């Protein structure tokens, strides 16, 4: 059985994404991934503040958007068979177009359903079968029933029960990190120390997830031109500094 969530406006993550795209009149073939990701995450935070449980498909879509956002920040190295660079948004756009196609057809199917429900079913079926059963002296509900069929049904039920018991169970762990929090931490440290090495950040957050979030926060700040990077002496180490001419922008960010 699949878990479904129905909110006041949006029944699924693609419904929410299409709302953002149509509201802001965006080109679905050239989605501004940074804007869409931020709006999607803001909506999920609002649900959490209202103590509304967020369905797993919303969480999966949020993770997909963050992965695409990270890929957009990095140089594109993936290419197709013709040698063209692969857009990280391509798969998401295809899913959105398919979802939009089925969503457009939903009102038509709903109208057809209403028309079918308004029609009368063929009458007297139960009475006709009962008359045939009485004329032949047997109960028509049990005419096709046998011990073999009962055993087959019982076997299917037990098989289905065992499959449900052995089905893998997934546990979702919420890590105590966000890109916004790590970005604020790094900016405060740089403002206090003027510069900071990446190895210092690793020492402060030594776990793998912490390193990933901090690295994504650094990429995000580089994209926004809030910091600069200098190559360090150690292996795979570098120094983070405030970008030239952006000290005022960083100060205003803390005030807000």
C-alpha positions, 0 to 999 in steps of 0.5 A, a space after each residue: 500500500 502506498 502512502 498518499 498526502 492530500 493538502 489544501 492545494 497540492 496533492 503531490 510534489 509535482 503539483 506544487 512545482 507546476 504551481 510555482 512554474 505557472 504562477 511565476 510564468 516560468 519556462 518549464 524547459 528552462 527551470 531556474 533551479 535555484 528559485 524553484 528549490 528555495 520556494 519548494 524548501 520554504 513550503 516544506 518548512 511551513 508544513 513542519 512549523 504547522 506540525 504537518 507530517 511531510 510525505 516521503 515523496 515530498 522529501 525525495 523531490 526536495 533531495 532531488 532538487 538539492 542534487 540538481 542545484 549542486 550539479 548546476 554549481 559544478 562544471 558540467 562533465 556529463 555528455 551524451 553519445 553525441 558529445 553534448 553536455 547533459 543538463 541536470 534538469 533534463 530528467 526533472 523536466 521530462 517528469 514534469 511534462 508527463 505529470 502535466 499531461 496526465 493532470 490536464 486529462 484528469 478533468 476529462 476523466 472526472 467528467 466521464 466518471 460523473 456521466 457514468 455514475 449518473 447512468 442506471 445499472 442494468 436491473 434485475 440481475 440479482 433477481 434473475 440469477 436467484 430465479 435460475 438458482 431456485 429453478 435448478 435447486 442450488 444456491 447460485 452464490 456457491 455454485 462454483 465454490 470448491 475445496 480446491 478454490 478455497 485452498 488456492 485463495 488461502 494460499 494466495 492470502 498467506 503468500 501475500 502476508 509473507 511478502 508484506 512481512 518480508 518487505 524492506 522497511 526504510 527509515 528516514 533520518 533527518 540530519 541536523 544540518 541545512 545549507 543555510 545554517 552552515 552558510 551562516 556559520 562559515 560567514 560568521 567565522 570568516 567575519 571574525 577571523 578574516 579567513 578560514 581553511 576548509 580543514 578547520 571546517 572539517 574539524 568542526 563537523 567531522 562527519 560525512 554528512 556535515 562535510 557534504 553540507 559545508 561543501 554545498 554551502 561553500 559552492 552556494 556562497 561562491 555562486 552568490 559571490 559572498 566569499 573567495 577561495 585561495 589554494 592552501 598548502 595541504 592536500 585538498 585544502 583551501 582557504 576561504 575569505 570574504 569576497 573583495 568588495 562584498 563585506 557590506 553585503 555579508 554584514 547586511 546578511 547577518 542583520 537580516 
